[in-house]
Amino acid sequence: IVRGPRPGLVMMSCRDACDCDFHLGEVLVSEAEVSCRGVTGYGMVTGNDPRRALARAAAAAIMNGDDRLLKERLQRLAARAAKELAARRAAEAALSAKTRVRFDLMPGS
């Protein structure tokens, strides 16, 4: 760990419906920097989440390095996590779909 996780603030810039840039305000972030086998990785995530910032920095160091096996392992881990997240989101969408009200089918409409 080159620089341990720490909180910070960054200015969030947005573009409005009239295509004009404006500053929405400051956003809390967590950032970290690590070195893996001589390769530095930096990670920044929104919110107060030091573990996720470290994980992102470690992933950046691995992906910027030249260890093909380590990259493949990280990619498999990320693919598995993406599948789990997609399944969780689908389950949540199915639950919320049960609460949908169709007003065109209600009596007296």
N, C-alpha and C positions, 0 to 999 in steps of 0.2 A: 504494500500500500504506500504509494508515493505521497498522496494527500488524502487523509481519511475523509469520510462523509461529513459534509457540513451543509447547513442551510444557507440559502441565499435568496435574493430577489432579482427578478428580471422584468423588464418592461414588456408588456404584451401589446403589440401593435396589431391593429385590425383594419379592415377595409369595409366601409359602409356600402349601402345600396347604391349610392351615387358615385362609387368608385374612388372615394377619398380616404386616404389613410388617417387614422387617429390612434392615439394611445389610450387603450382601455384602462390600464393601471398596472400596478406591480403584482406579480404572481410569485408565490413561494415555490422554491425549487430545492432539491437536494443534489449535491454534486460530489464527485469523487474522482480520484486519479490513481491508477495502478500501473504496475510494470510486470510483465510476464515474459520471461526469457529475453529480456532486453528490449521489448516492444512496449511502448506506453499506450494506455487506453484511458479515455476520459468518458465519464458518464454523467448526464444530467437528466433528472426526471422531475415532473411537477409534484408538488406536495412535500410533506415531511416523511420521506421514505428512504432512509440511509441505506438499507439493505439492497433495495432496488437500484440505487445509484451505484453502489459497489458492483452489483451484478452486471449492470450495463457497461461499466468501465472495464470489467474483466472480459466481457464478451467483445468489446471493441479491441482490446489488446490481442485477444486470440485471433480475431478476424483480420487484424492488421499484420499479424505475424506470418511466418512461413511454414508452420507445422500443419500439414494437410490432415493428419489423423485427428488432431485436436479440433480443427475446424469442422470436420465431418461429425465428430461427436457432439459439438455444440449445435450444429444444424439439425441433427436428429433430435436432440433435447428440445430445441425450439419448435420443431415440427410437431412433436408429441404435445407440447404445451399449447400450441395453436389448435390442435384437434380437441383437446380437453376444453379449451375456452369456447370454441365453436359449439361443442355439445352443450355446455352450460348455458350459453346464450340462446340456443335453440329451445332448451327446456324452459327457460324463463319466458321466451316469446310464446311458447305453447300455453304456459300458465296464464299469461296476461291476455291471450286471445280468447280464453274462456270467459273473460269478463266483458268482452266487447258487446256493446248494445247496438242493434240494428234498428234504428228508428223507423225505417220504411216498412218493417214487418210488425210494428206494434199495432194493436187493435185501435181503431179510431183515427188512424193517420191518413 
